[in-house]
Amino acid sequence: MDDLTAALVIELELEDAETVSSSFKGKAHEGTLSDAELALELYKQELKRNASIFSDRRMARSIALAVQTDGNVLAESMSQEQSAARDRDMACGLSGTRVSSSVKPWTVTSEEMDEELLAKFAALSTEFRRLLVLILDT
């Protein structure tokens, strides 16, 4: 089941639970819950937790996509910045002016960073799918 379908199922189940919950109003003593009402409240809490998990998953995928999409552009920009800083340091050295570079060397390439982050996102996604199967199968 894809994320949007699962999110829709959760939303519809939550609406149904709210409808059933509203039918219980006024039928019990003030401040007490029947077993059915308690079960329904716990079910609604579980649905809300699952909705939050799906929302978090969509955000993680969005971040992963941004890393893939923008990683090369950011790496190129950083490379240009470092090149300009080295040129400035060299020019200052040739003119006898001593100035330390304010740009720190960048030691991680965008490919390494992308692969590492994407591997972490993939691991999280795999674990989430395993948990989701357990939740939806019960």
DOSENU-125569 format. One record per residue (C-alpha): residue in one letter; x, y, z. Coordinates in steps of 0.1 Angstrom, whole numbers, plus 5000, padded with zeros to 4 digits. Each point is the difference from the previous one (the first is absolute). Layout:
N
AXYZ
...
END
This chain:
138
M500050005000
D501450344991
D500350285025
L497150214986
T497649705001
A501149915035
A499650365011
L496550014985
V499049675017
I501250145034
E498150334994
L496849814991
E500449775030
L500550295023
E496950174987
D498049685006
A501449985035
E499050365007
T496549934987
V499649695022
S501650205029
S497450284997
S497249745002
F501349915035
K499650355013
G497650035030
K499449635004
A502449955030
H500650155033
E502050335000
G503849925001
T499749634994
L500649814968
S498549674991
D502349724987
A498850084964
E500750375004
L503549935015
A500849764971
L498850264975
E502150275016
L503149784999
Y499249914963
K499850374991
Q503350075018
E501649724980
L498650144967
K501450345008
R503449855008
N500049824966
A499050324982
S503050175016
I502349724989
F498850044964
S500550375002
D503549965013
R500749754973
R498950244973
M502350275015
A503049755000
R499449924964
S499850374991
I503350065018
A501649714982
L498850134967
A501350355008
V503449855008
Q500049814967
T498850304980
D502150275016
G503149815012
N501950054967
V499150374998
L501150065036
A503249804994
E500850214969
S499450325019
M502249895029
S502749904975
Q499950344983
E500150175034
Q503149805010
S501750074967
A499450385005
A501349985035
R503249824989
D500550264972
R499650285025
D502549835024
M502549964971
A499650364989
C500450125036
G503149785003
L501550144968
S499450365011
G501649935034
T496750055019
R499349735025
V496349915002
S498649675011
S497249854981
S496650025016
V498849714979
K500649665016
P501049714977
W497149784991
T501049645005
V496849824992
T498949984963
S496450044991
E499949644987
E501149875034
M497650225018
D497149914978
E500749625002
E500450025038
L496850205005
L498049804975
A501249675017
K498850135033
F496650114985
A499749664983
A500749825033
L497450215018
S497549944972
T500649625001
E499549995037
F496950224997
R498549764974
R500649705022
L498250175029
L497250124978
V499449644988
L499849895036
I497650285009
L497749964970
D499949625002
T498850005036
END
